[in-house]
């Protein structure tokens, strides 16, 4: 509940009315338990995931939203850029 309250408190999304000519994209909550190195529970995480397989490009969306980049991916890209000038 703490993680979900943080998402709402940070204004992660806005509630809007559905346009009449659009269909609703489904979603689901994904719950994860983060563990410390000694297998004790560090914290609980939750995220809302859109079921975008029900969408059609050009009808339901025009661009990709909420792109995610992991820190390790950014480090690799920066390392390659530095090594190749």
C-alpha positions in Angstrom: 0.0 0.0 0.0 2.9 2.3 0.7 4.3 2.0 -2.8 0.8 2.5 -4.3 0.3 5.6 -2.2 3.6 7.0 -3.4 2.5 6.5 -7.0 -0.7 8.4 -6.4 1.1 11.1 -4.3 3.7 11.7 -7.0 1.1 12.3 -9.6 2.2 9.4 -11.7 -0.9 9.5 -13.8 -4.1 11.6 -14.4 -7.6 10.3 -14.4 -9.4 11.4 -17.5 -12.7 10.7 -19.2 -12.7 8.2 -22.0 -13.3 9.6 -25.5 -16.4 8.1 -27.0 -14.6 6.8 -30.1 -11.9 5.0 -28.2 -11.6 1.6 -26.5 -10.1 1.1 -23.1 -6.7 -0.6 -22.9 -6.6 -3.1 -20.1 -4.0 -3.1 -17.4 -2.9 -5.1 -14.4 -0.9 -4.5 -11.2 2.5 -6.3 -11.0 3.7 -6.9 -7.4 7.4 -7.6 -6.7 9.3 -8.4 -3.5 12.8 -6.9 -3.4 15.2 -9.0 -1.3 18.5 -8.1 0.3 21.6 -10.2 -0.2 20.8 -12.3 2.9 17.3 -13.1 1.4 15.4 -10.9 3.9 12.7 -8.6 2.5 14.0 -5.2 1.6 10.7 -3.7 0.3 7.6 -4.4 -1.7 7.2 -2.8 -5.1 4.2 -2.4 -7.3 3.7 -1.1 -10.9 0.7 -0.7 -13.2 1.3 -2.3 -16.6 -0.8 -1.6 -19.6 -1.8 -4.5 -21.8 -0.7 -2.8 -24.9 -1.1 -5.9 -27.1 -4.7 -4.8 -27.4 -3.7 -1.5 -29.1 -3.4 -0.6 -32.7 -0.8 1.9 -33.9 -2.4 5.0 -35.4 -5.8 4.3 -33.8 -5.1 3.9 -30.1 -1.8 5.6 -29.9 0.7 7.6 -31.9 3.8 7.3 -29.9 5.4 5.1 -27.2 5.0 6.3 -23.7 6.8 5.5 -20.5 10.1 4.3 -22.0 12.3 2.6 -19.4 16.0 2.5 -19.4 17.9 0.6 -16.8 21.0 2.1 -15.3 23.2 -0.7 -16.6 22.1 -0.1 -20.1 22.9 3.6 -19.9 26.4 2.7 -18.5 27.1 0.3 -21.4 26.0 2.9 -24.0 28.2 5.6 -22.3 31.1 3.2 -22.1 30.8 2.4 -25.8 30.5 6.1 -26.7 33.6 7.0 -24.6 35.7 4.1 -26.1 34.7 5.0 -29.7 35.1 8.8 -29.1 
